[in-house]
Amino acid sequence: MEKIYNYGIIGAGPAGLTSALIAAEKGKSVVLFEKDKIGGTCLNKGCIPTKTILHSADLYKDAKNSENIGLITNDLQFDFAKAMEHKNRVVETLRNALTKSLQVKTVEIVEKEAKVVADNIIEAGGQAYNCEKIIVATGSEPKPLKDYPFDHEFVLNSDDLFELKQAPKSVLIVGAGAEGIEWARIFNDLECEVTVVEAASRPLSIADEEVSKYVERMFRTRKIALKTSTTINKIENKQVALSNGDVLNPDFVLVAIGRNIVKPQLDGKATVIGDACGQLMLANFAMYQARALVSGIHFDNVFVPSVIYGTPEIAWIGANEQDLPLGSYQKAVYPVRALGKAHCDNEIEGFIKVLTYENKIIGASIISKEASALIHQFAIAMQNEINVDELKKVCFAHPTYSEGVYESIMML
Ligand SMILES: Cc1cc2nc3c(=O)[nH]c(=O)nc-3n(C[C@H](O)[C@H](O)[C@H](O)COP(=O)(O)OP(=O)(O)OC[C@H]3O[C@@H](n4cnc5c(N)ncnc54)[C@H](O)[C@@H]3O)c2cc1C
């Protein structure tokens, strides 16, 4: 008799993998289709490789600037090829671990492109798979500039960066969102001349305006040229003309203007999750959606934290101040430089900003070392409706960055 799977899942990125693993843990039969590599964008071309290279670049920059705290780093050099090799090892280790988990949980992996050809039927490699439920988690791909497609030599996307053989001397980044800011800081750490152009009037336009102002200041201090309200007029013979009249000759252009949804042929019923559903393009959102779908837990996308990595980290959750009606909220901003731990670490930049309404936290933005961890203190409070007075009773260890969360709450 033909096998009927409880779940047929297309795409093995965070959304597809999480769905597959949870369904299998619940004793369901699962077939998972992947046309490229297990782990999807996040593991192979996104979160993990970027953060691994960033770590190498950050260490290099920190070491260079550490003489006054007692490090002697004569002849310090950055070996780009070794950093890339390390990145490959990290990705491979994690990919092997994930593949093993799928195997242990008896998820059937089909390494082929799949399509939904009818209700309950997925086809891959000329074979039909009968599935009671179909989940499409096919992710996204880099969005090109309208008139200048990726040529993968001069006009690059983030995938191409992982194939670089050496660090560039100068780069033009189009887009000052999360991806553009992360790569701008990586290349800047590596002493590359970086220019970022952004069509909007401020960088990181989805974040709180105070965060954008901080990014502008940080770019100025680090000598990263930022050109807002600016677009690309022309790219020709490795020369780029900007709408403000500037003409640049970078080693290459990194286009970081967002991503396009990828969807397979869909001629039958399916639930689409992750990047492919076109909402928040974040791995944590993709995984959370998958958990909600397969486990049936309540999902509220107000409480999805966003993080931009680098020094210092930038993180936010919930409301931005500029979107709230004047006088409808309370606000506290605590400077990181007031924290003992920040001075111990020589990382005094940034602030912790919290917005509240009737004693409840409705939004937070953090620029600080460890912001990626700190933001979850607000996430937990918001998700569980722990109010400001209750948070004031919590004992925070000293010296920590978490004390900044406490101090910001105490200002309210
Ligand atoms: C440079 C970069 C850095 C990032 N950094 C972060 C970060 O720090 N934090 C964060 O939260 N997010 C980050 N993201 C975003 C994150 O990678 C995505 O939000 C996440 O990967 C989406 O997961 P997904 O499962 O929906 O899709 P994907 O990870 O894109 O996986 C989709 C999978 O489906 C497969 N597929 C597509 N079509 C088919 C088909 N027809 N048949 C079979 N298989 C198919 C693809 O090959 C792919 O493996 C980053 C992205 C990039 C590009």
The ligand as an ORCA input file, in Angstrom:
! r2SCAN-3c Opt
* xyz 0 1
  C      23.327     37.439      5.353
  C      22.134     37.086      6.205
  C      22.212     37.181      7.572
  C      21.117     36.856      8.359
  N      21.222     36.980      9.710
  C      20.160     36.688     10.486
  C      20.242     36.771     11.906
  O      21.298     37.109     12.469
  N      19.149     36.471     12.630
  C      17.970     36.086     12.054
  O      16.999     35.833     12.766
  N      17.864     35.998     10.712
  C      18.914     36.280      9.921
  N      18.811     36.157      8.559
  C      17.525     35.736      7.995
  C      17.347     34.216      8.111
  O      18.422     33.565      7.475
  C      16.032     33.809      7.484
  O      14.975     34.560      8.054
  C      15.752     32.330      7.721
  O      16.752     31.532      7.136
  C      14.397     31.955      7.123
  O      14.174     30.597      7.340
  P      13.232     29.754      6.371
  O      13.243     28.367      6.903
  O      11.938     30.430      6.203
  O      13.932     29.802      4.927
  P      15.401     29.427      4.448
  O      16.377     29.411      5.550
  O      15.657     30.309      3.274
  O      15.259     27.923      3.948
  C      14.473     27.580      2.832
  C      15.005     26.292      2.263
  O      14.074     25.811      1.278
  C      14.804     25.229      0.214
  N      13.917     25.200     -0.969
  C      13.399     26.256     -1.642
  N      12.569     25.825     -2.622
  C      12.568     24.470     -2.555
  C      11.908     23.455     -3.296
  N      11.037     23.745     -4.255
  N      12.154     22.168     -2.981
  C      13.031     21.827     -1.978
  N      13.676     22.755     -1.237
  C      13.437     24.063     -1.510
  C      15.997     26.164      0.054
  O      17.050     25.521     -0.641
  C      16.336     26.464      1.529
  O      17.293     25.550      2.024
  C      19.910     36.431      7.750
  C      19.826     36.315      6.365
  C      20.932     36.632      5.588
  C      20.828     36.499      4.104
*
